[in-house]
Amino acid sequence: MQPCVVELEDVWKVFDNGLVAVRGCSLQIRKGEFLALLGPSGCGKTTTLRMIAGFEFPSRGRIRIDGRDVTFERPQHRNAAMVFQNYALFPHMTVAENVAFGLRMRQVPPSVIAEKVKTYLSLVRLDGYQDRSPKKLSGGEQQRVALARALITEPAVLLLDEPLGALDRKLREEMQLELKQLLNRLEITVLFVTHDQDEALVMSHRVAVMANGQIQQVGTPDEVYEHPRTPFVAGFVGVSNFFQGRVIGSDPEYTVLETTGGIRLAVSGTAPVGEQIIVSCRPEKVCLAVSPDSSFFNSFPGRVTAIKYYGASSQYFVQLDCGLSLISMLPTLEVGEHRFQIGDRVYAEIHPRALHILREPGA
């Protein structure tokens, strides 16, 4: 287990107007880890990032970087560097002057600065850009300059506030891979704030999902996607089908749920008989068949009502005979093979292990 570089302990942020932006946030970021803080706008993720950077102070709780309490220290006294969404490059400075700024503030000798600027511009593939103005650079090039400016100070943690948000989709996808490879190679600790679920899953070692100022789940991308713990995580990270109802049976392996639509579901995991629960299932775990399979615990008749074609896969919307609706995501078949059409009668089949019992935070 790598040592902890950043530690938040029961951190709260309440602004003067009474707005509670962050509620009891506790989080550890390990050395060399790329952790994504994922959540919708207004959930408190950028406020959390700014408190780690020192641009905001917590109302309660402690923040440590490299084991040192920095809760109320100014940004320049923390071993952290931040890349902002708009890059915040100085327009009156050249690329080299922008990259050198942090070292000049630390009064590093000019000869050392010149050598390091050359090294870090090469690292972000901007050799020969030293004398250019930031205004003459593309969005991707500006992002690289901002990254070099942050990395040159060799911080304990690099803080990224949606740095790819201003780029178009194609360039953003290219920069995701480039940024991930670069930061993994440098083995630097990174906290990356984003509202883009795909970006968080693709780039990070672990994801912390945040809503209403609280961290709802922390785990690897596959843990968060495959085994969401709360209704919010199941709905925000990807697409989910939800079922709500009362537990009518339980044993050490399965729980039987009677849903509000009147069907009975076998679900992996346990819950007390009589409890009202919510379970979720990813669309790609919902199989569609033309006839029922007696080996399936959960097989329900219905009709295809809509289809979305995505190339490699197709999304099917199914209205079950009981009145509930489901989404199924299936690979697109070869031409000539059977494909479901709107109006087709189908059986939606879900394995109990594909259904997960969800709990509200703190439950």
Protein Blocks (a to p, Z undefined) as FASTA:
>chain_A
ZZdfbdcehiacddfkopafbghiacdddehiacdddddehilmmmmmmmmnopaccfbd
cddeehiacklacfklpccddddfklopafkbcfklmmmmmmmmnopafklmmmmmmmmm
mmnopghilmpcfklpcfklmmmmmmmmmmmnopabdcdehkllmpcfklmmmmmmmmmm
mmmmnopacddddfbfklmmmmpmbdcddeehiafbdcdfklmmmmcfbfklmmmnocdd
ddddddfbdcfkbccdddfkopacddeddddehiacdddddfklpccdfbdcfkbmbdcd
dddfbdcdehjaccdddddfkopacddddddddehiacddehiacdddddfklpccddde
hZZ
